């Protein structure tokens, strides 16, 4: 089966696209787009990969589900299109960057510029029905994205994995902590940000590690 995805990923994931679970997942997703409003737009499902090649990747930020409100999701976890009000979790991410690095809040919530610097902004589930969070979970996306995480861990070195919240932290078992840096904390959601997200200094810690490994830091 042919899936449109950036070349460096296509080479590594082609076998995955031909597995029965992925064929079933593709059929499910196609039917959902026909019968319901689904986010992100179909052409942006693999945007996280298209903006950040396997070779350039230095950091992985893991989310759970795309945003399920109109116009928000565009294929990068925590990110929203320009012109869309940043959701509370993203506002808290920007607050932590301000606290950690002294950088002012940006004028929009589009994180594409992070992705283009080598930050894979990966949701565990890549699609969702409008106003129905979690509606596309346990359909096969998690099997696919777990494979992606493990492949990054196995085939690369010195990647920073940023895991916010209990869901993301379950992915620790897929990552070789001896050759990568894992940063974990509470989720930036307003329900949990005060319990360990604020003050985690993940942005400065990421850059310190990258510099230590002779890699270019991220301009957050």
KOLTI-70934 format. One record per residue (C-alpha): chain; x, y, z; residue number from 0. Coordinates in nm, 4 decimals. Layout:
<paros>
[A,[X,Y,Z],NUM]
...
</paros>
This chain:
<paros>
[A,[0.0000,0.0000,0.0000],0]
[A,[0.1280,0.3485,-0.0858],1]
[A,[0.1097,0.6095,0.1899],2]
[A,[0.2169,0.9665,0.1123],3]
[A,[0.4833,1.0490,0.3683],4]
[A,[0.8269,1.2140,0.3601],5]
[A,[1.0891,0.9929,0.1901],6]
[A,[1.3175,0.9169,0.4852],7]
[A,[1.0142,0.7900,0.6787],8]
[A,[0.8660,0.6081,0.3789],9]
[A,[1.1857,0.4034,0.3470],10]
[A,[1.1726,0.2967,0.7116],11]
[A,[0.7972,0.2448,0.7462],12]
[A,[0.7013,0.0816,0.4162],13]
[A,[0.6746,-0.2644,0.5789],14]
[A,[0.4429,-0.1184,0.8433],15]
[A,[0.2057,0.0233,0.5815],16]
[A,[0.1558,-0.3238,0.4360],17]
[A,[0.0698,-0.4954,0.7648],18]
[A,[-0.2927,-0.6089,0.8107],19]
[A,[-0.3571,-0.3754,1.1060],20]
[A,[-0.2506,-0.0709,0.9015],21]
[A,[-0.4611,-0.1745,0.6019],22]
[A,[-0.7612,-0.2017,0.8388],23]
[A,[-0.6750,0.1319,0.9995],24]
[A,[-0.6579,0.2998,0.6588],25]
[A,[-1.0001,0.1631,0.5680],26]
[A,[-1.1465,0.2832,0.8983],27]
[A,[-0.9996,0.6323,0.8588],28]
[A,[-1.1197,0.6648,0.4973],29]
[A,[-1.4751,0.5698,0.6016],30]
[A,[-1.4642,0.8188,0.8892],31]
[A,[-1.3606,1.1043,0.6593],32]
[A,[-1.6501,1.0154,0.4279],33]
[A,[-1.9159,0.9915,0.6993],34]
[A,[-1.8096,1.2463,0.9640],35]
[A,[-1.5997,1.5586,1.0206],36]
[A,[-1.2502,1.4388,1.1087],37]
[A,[-0.9380,1.6332,1.2066],38]
[A,[-0.6787,1.7125,1.0919],39]
[A,[-0.7545,1.7557,0.7196],40]
[A,[-0.6561,1.4375,0.5350],41]
[A,[-0.3512,1.5902,0.3676],42]
[A,[-0.2085,1.6847,0.7106],43]
[A,[-0.2370,1.3463,0.8855],44]
[A,[0.1376,1.2849,0.8425],45]
[A,[0.2481,1.6489,0.8703],46]
[A,[0.4663,1.5778,1.1765],47]
[A,[0.6753,1.3456,0.9572],48]
[A,[0.6685,1.5697,0.6504],49]
[A,[0.8036,1.8672,0.8491],50]
[A,[1.0721,1.6687,1.0326],51]
[A,[1.2702,1.4062,0.8429],52]
[A,[1.4102,1.1009,1.0200],53]
[A,[1.7637,1.2248,0.9526],54]
[A,[1.7072,1.5747,1.0962],55]
[A,[1.5139,1.4587,1.4033],56]
[A,[1.6709,1.5551,1.7392],57]
[A,[1.3704,1.5848,1.9715],58]
[A,[1.0387,1.3987,2.0070],59]
[A,[0.7428,1.5617,2.1842],60]
[A,[0.4622,1.3132,2.2370],61]
[A,[0.0942,1.4057,2.2515],62]
[A,[-0.2132,1.1852,2.2753],63]
[A,[-0.4890,1.2970,2.0351],64]
[A,[-0.5296,1.5772,1.7791],65]
[A,[-0.7401,1.8743,1.8867],66]
[A,[-1.1055,1.8034,1.8075],67]
[A,[-1.2320,2.1597,1.7508],68]
[A,[-1.2812,2.3185,1.4082],69]
[A,[-0.9665,2.4611,1.2517],70]
[A,[-0.7328,2.3661,1.5363],71]
[A,[-0.5512,2.0423,1.4448],72]
[A,[-0.3006,2.0483,1.1607],73]
[A,[-0.0946,1.7366,1.2214],74]
[A,[0.1503,1.8584,1.4886],75]
[A,[0.0824,1.7754,1.8533],76]
[A,[-0.0007,2.0735,2.0789],77]
[A,[0.0160,2.3064,1.7742],78]
[A,[-0.2697,2.5015,1.6151],79]
[A,[-0.3033,2.6868,1.2873],80]
[A,[-0.2219,3.0564,1.2788],81]
[A,[-0.5311,3.2631,1.3486],82]
[A,[-0.6647,3.0041,1.5970],83]
[A,[-0.6555,3.0901,1.9663],84]
[A,[-0.3914,2.8739,2.1404],85]
[A,[-0.5593,2.6157,2.3685],86]
[A,[-0.4788,2.6225,2.7441],87]
[A,[-0.2137,2.3457,2.7309],88]
[A,[-0.0238,2.5328,2.4599],89]
[A,[-0.0489,2.8599,2.6529],90]
[A,[0.1065,2.6797,2.9501],91]
[A,[0.3878,2.5468,2.7279],92]
[A,[0.4618,2.9045,2.6220],93]
[A,[0.4501,3.0170,2.9878],94]
[A,[0.7081,2.7533,3.0797],95]
[A,[0.9323,2.8636,2.7897],96]
[A,[0.9064,3.2218,2.9186],97]
[A,[0.9935,3.1081,3.2720],98]
[A,[1.2704,2.8737,3.1560],99]
[A,[1.4329,3.0704,2.8733],100]
[A,[1.2959,3.4247,2.9109],101]
[A,[1.1343,3.4163,2.5662],102]
[A,[0.8156,3.6141,2.5201],103]
[A,[0.4907,3.4475,2.4172],104]
[A,[0.4641,3.4163,2.0375],105]
[A,[0.1795,3.5836,1.8498],106]
[A,[0.0341,3.2486,1.7353],107]
[A,[0.0302,2.8794,1.8276],108]
[A,[0.1718,2.7274,1.5084],109]
[A,[0.4745,2.5139,1.6073],110]
[A,[0.5817,2.4330,1.2507],111]
[A,[0.9076,2.6213,1.3081],112]
[A,[0.9960,2.3732,1.5856],113]
[A,[0.9230,2.0819,1.3538],114]
[A,[1.1461,2.2256,1.0825],115]
[A,[1.4343,2.2361,1.3330],116]
[A,[1.4107,1.8624,1.4026],117]
[A,[1.1336,1.8368,1.6628],118]
[A,[0.8908,1.5518,1.5860],119]
[A,[0.5570,1.6699,1.7270],120]
[A,[0.3906,1.3298,1.7364],121]
[A,[0.0423,1.2437,1.8567],122]
[A,[-0.0043,0.8769,1.9529],123]
[A,[-0.3333,0.8855,1.7570],124]
[A,[-0.3183,1.0824,1.4331],125]
[A,[-0.6891,1.1454,1.3637],126]
[A,[-1.0046,1.2261,1.5630],127]
[A,[-1.3763,1.2942,1.5045],128]
[A,[-1.4973,1.6488,1.5612],129]
[A,[-1.5977,1.7134,1.9254],130]
[A,[-1.5218,1.3519,2.0140],131]
[A,[-1.1850,1.3178,2.1909],132]
[A,[-1.0394,0.9677,2.1828],133]
[A,[-1.2774,0.8560,1.9075],134]
[A,[-0.9974,0.7109,1.6926],135]
[A,[-0.8007,0.5489,1.9725],136]
[A,[-0.7437,0.1712,1.9715],137]
[A,[-0.7986,0.1507,1.5948],138]
[A,[-0.4326,0.0908,1.5090],139]
[A,[-0.2726,0.4338,1.5280],140]
[A,[-0.1014,0.3530,1.8592],141]
[A,[0.0571,0.0400,1.7089],142]
[A,[0.1927,0.2549,1.4278],143]
[A,[0.3259,0.5380,1.6460],144]
[A,[0.4773,0.2922,1.8971],145]
[A,[0.6701,0.1447,1.6036],146]
[A,[0.7867,0.4945,1.5092],147]
[A,[0.9098,0.5647,1.8642],148]
[A,[1.0924,0.2318,1.8848],149]
[A,[1.2482,0.2816,1.5413],150]
[A,[1.3795,0.6240,1.6445],151]
[A,[1.5180,0.4746,1.9654],152]
[A,[1.6820,0.1799,1.7867],153]
[A,[1.8231,0.3569,1.4819],154]
[A,[1.9276,0.6975,1.6176],155]
[A,[2.1401,0.8258,1.9076],156]
[A,[2.1145,1.1239,2.1418],157]
[A,[1.7478,1.2060,2.0807],158]
[A,[1.5566,1.3942,2.3518],159]
[A,[1.2154,1.2371,2.4245],160]
[A,[0.9794,1.4809,2.6024],161]
[A,[0.6991,1.2923,2.7768],162]
[A,[0.4343,1.5049,2.9489],163]
[A,[0.1656,1.3271,3.1503],164]
[A,[0.0961,0.9644,3.2394],165]
[A,[-0.0113,0.8611,2.8886],166]
[A,[0.3112,0.9783,2.7240],167]
[A,[0.5243,0.8364,3.0062],168]
[A,[0.3988,0.4847,2.9308],169]
[A,[0.6079,0.5060,2.6126],170]
[A,[0.9290,0.5039,2.8196],171]
[A,[0.9472,0.1261,2.7764],172]
[A,[0.9963,0.1746,2.3997],173]
[A,[1.3012,0.3997,2.4459],174]
[A,[1.6616,0.3027,2.5198],175]
[A,[1.7490,0.5403,2.8054],176]
[A,[2.1186,0.4547,2.7773],177]
[A,[2.1581,0.6358,2.4453],178]
[A,[1.8794,0.8932,2.4595],179]
[A,[1.7574,1.1549,2.7096],180]
[A,[1.4046,1.1070,2.8474],181]
[A,[1.2434,1.4120,3.0111],182]
[A,[0.9175,1.3433,3.1969],183]
[A,[0.6812,1.5659,3.3935],184]
[A,[0.3151,1.6432,3.4534],185]
[A,[0.1068,1.7395,3.1494],186]
[A,[0.0745,2.1119,3.0570],187]
[A,[-0.3051,2.0891,3.0855],188]
[A,[-0.4550,2.3394,3.3349],189]
[A,[-0.5647,2.0355,3.5411],190]
[A,[-0.2063,1.9246,3.6049],191]
[A,[0.0409,2.1993,3.5071],192]
[A,[0.0833,2.3167,3.8677],193]
[A,[0.1747,1.9628,3.9756],194]
[A,[0.5139,1.9511,3.8074],195]
[A,[0.4903,2.0887,3.4550],196]
[A,[0.5701,2.4456,3.5509],197]
[A,[0.9348,2.4620,3.6470],198]
[A,[1.0353,2.1395,3.4676],199]
[A,[1.2864,2.3382,3.2562],200]
[A,[1.2550,2.0834,2.9761],201]
[A,[1.3413,2.3395,2.7087],202]
[A,[1.6743,2.4469,2.8582],203]
[A,[1.7539,2.0852,2.9562],204]
[A,[1.6895,1.9726,2.5981],205]
[A,[1.9248,2.2345,2.4579],206]
[A,[2.1958,2.1667,2.7170],207]
[A,[2.1900,1.7971,2.6221],208]
[A,[2.1949,1.8660,2.2478],209]
[A,[2.4918,2.1036,2.2850],210]
[A,[2.6704,1.8470,2.5017],211]
[A,[2.6291,1.5935,2.2170],212]
[A,[2.7638,1.8400,1.9615],213]
[A,[2.4167,1.9006,1.8145],214]
[A,[2.2444,2.2277,1.7346],215]
[A,[2.0025,2.3490,2.0055],216]
[A,[1.6378,2.4256,1.9278],217]
[A,[1.5210,2.7857,1.8967],218]
[A,[1.2057,2.7439,2.1034],219]
</paros>
